[in-house]
């Protein structure tokens, strides 16, 4: 067996009649295959690219993975424009239509429930960013102001120790405030949303951003409520603009988080 079936996503059989373009390898065409109660979006791939020693080397090579992952995502997003989808992780292959159908029959109830949940909804990402050093300075300045004039009257050694104590307190107060604000914003955004997930907070080295990511959320939002969610984010940004964080809405994305 030299070829395998590469699976991109699943959708309702009645919602998609044709799919065009090539798959992850940029060579083999995409095609639709009705199976069980859903339609699979597929292409063929060379088996050795995703299975065996060559695959192990490929998957460690960003130059190989990057373009193929982008093509995978583009296919899912194209299908998502026409129908709710169950997005499938990059690199998922099956040996035959028979093995794929057996897998779908085993999980068809969960797949159908998920597609029902997605009806009229889209996944949107909300990220909260914060200039942590600036925010800490604001809290420290407030703590120092409360400590005056006693702080200025201290001998230099005691003043240094007291400043360190106040800095630690300011950092803790900032973290407590951040947690409180984050929960309030999450609760507010959850009201018009159908579902909500907390996602891993990524470091600057991963995001490439100049500010720290402090929240990373995914919301399943009814299409009719996207404007309302943006308005709620704008209100949250206005409420805490002087200290941060500031929140950003992006999407819609394939519903990997749900």
N, C-alpha and C positions, 0 to 999 in steps of 0.2 A: 504494500500500500504506500504510494508516493504522495498522495494528497489527503487533506483533512478538511472538514467543514469548520469555518470560523464563524462564531455567533456574535452578532453585535447587540441585538435587542429583540424584544418580543412586543407584539402589539395586537390589537384586536383584528381579527380576520376581515371584518367589514369596513375598517377604517383606511386601509391602504391597499391600492390595487397595483401599483408599480413603483419600482425603485431604480434609479439610474446611477451610473458611475462605477468606479472600481473600488476594490476593497483595500485592506491595510497595506498590501504589497504593491499597490499602484498598477497591478496587472490584471488580476482576475476580476470579472464583473460581479457586481452585487446581484442577488436575486431573492425573491420571496418564496417561502415554503410554508403553506398552511399545514399545521400539525396540531392534533388534539383540538382545543378550542381557541387557539391563537395562531398568529403568523410569525414565523421566525425570519429575521433579516440576516442573510448569510452571504458568504463568498467562499470559494475554495482557496486553500493556501498549500504551499509545499510543506509536508509534514515535518521535514527536518528543520525548518525554520523555527518551529515551536515545540519540538520534542526531540530529546537526545542531546549529545555533546555539542552540536552546532547551536542548538537553542540556548544552552547554558551560557555559551559565549555571547550570543546575540543579546540576551536579556541583561547582560552586564555592560553593554555598549550603548551609551546614551545616544550616540550618533545613529544607531540602528533603531532603538526603541522610540526616540522622539518623533520622527516623522510618521511612524506607524501608529503611535498613540494619538497623534493629531488627526490622522485619517479616521481612526476608530471613533473618536469623539465627534468628528464632522458628520459621519454617517448617522450616529445616534441623534444628533441635533437636527439633522434634516428630517428624519422620521418623526421626531418629536413635534416638528412644526405642523404635522398633519394628524397626529394621534397620540394619546397617552402611550408611554413606553415603559417596559421593564428594562433598564439599561444593564448590560452584561459587562463584567470587568474585562479589561484588555487581556488578550491572549487566551480566551476560552475557546477550545476546539473540541470537536467530536469526530469519532472515526467514521460515522455513517449517519444517514437519516434515521435509521432504525434505532441507533443508540440515543440520538437526540430526542426522538419521539418518546422513548422509554423514560427519559429524564423528565420530559414535560408532563407526561401522564402521571408520574409520581408526584409532581409538585403543582399540578394544574389548579387545585383549589386555592392555594396560596397566591398563585399568579393572577387568577381571576379576581380575587379579593383586592389585590394590590392595584390592578387596573381600574377596578370600581372606585377605590379610594382616590385615584388620580384624576378621575373624571372632573373636568373643569378647573383643575388645580395645576400649579407649577411650583417647582422648587426654586426658591430665591435664597441667596446667601446674604448674611449681615455680618460684617466685621467691624469691631471696635478697635480704634487705634489711639495710642496715647504717647505723648512725649513724657516719659516717666520722670526724667530728671527735672523737667520744668514743673511738673505737677508736684513733685516732692518739695521743691523750693518754695512753692506757694504755701504748702502746709507748714513747712519749717518757718517761714516768715510769720505766719499766724501764731505759731507756738512761741516764737521769740517775742512777738509783740505782747502776748499775754504774760510773759515772764518779766518784762521790764517793769519798773526800774531795777528790780532786785538783781537781774542778770548782769547789768552794767557795773554794779557795785562789787561783784565777786572778784577775788584775786585771779590773775591769769590762769593758774593751774586749775582752779575750781571752775572758772568760766569755760575752759576747754572741755572738762568733763561734763559740765551741765549742757553745753552745746551738743555734745555727742548724745547725751540722754534725750535731749529735745529732738534731735535728728531721728533717732530710733523711734521715738513716739510719733513724729510726723510721718515717717514711712508706714507705720502701722495704721495710723489714722487714714492715710491716703488709701491703703489697701482695703480697709473696712469701708470707706466711702465708695471706692470703686466697686466692691462687691455689692453694696446696697444699690448703687445706680444701675449696675448691670442687671440685677434681679428685677428692678422696677421697669427697666426698658424691655427686658425679655417678657415680663408679664403683660405689658402694654401691647407689644407686637403680637403676642399669642392670641389676643382677643379676636382679631379678624382671621387668624390663620387656622387651617384645618389640622396642622400637626407641627411639631417643633423638635429639633434635635440640637444638642450641643456637640460641636466638633472640636478636635484637638486645636489648641492654641499653638501657633507656630512661632519659632524664634526669628529674629531679624535675618540671620544667615540664610534661612530657608525662604523667607518672603522677599528679601532684597529691599525692604522698606526702611525708611529712615526713622520710623516710629515703632514702638512695640505693639504687637497685636495683643489685646487683652481679652477680647471675646471673639468667638468664631461660631456662628449659629447658622442653622439651616431651617427655613420655614416652608411648609407646604401651604401655598397661598391661593385661594380662589382667584381666578383671573379677574373677576369683577372687583377685587379688593386691593389690587396692587397699588393704586393711587392712594388709598387710605393708609397702607403700610408706609409708603414714602412720606406721607404727611406726618405720621407718628414719629418717624425717624427725624424729620426736620425739626419737630417740636423738641425731641430729646436733645438734639444738637444745640438748639437755642438755649435750653435749660442749663446745660453744663459747659457752655463754650469757653468760659474763662479758665477752667481747670482741665477740660477734657474728661472722658475720651470723646472722640467724634466717630459717628457710625456711618457706614456705607452700605447701601443696598445694591446688589448686582444679580443679574439673571435675565431670563429664566435659564436654569441648568437642568440637565438630565437628573432625575430623582435618585441619585446614588445614595443619598443620606437616609432614605426611607425604605 
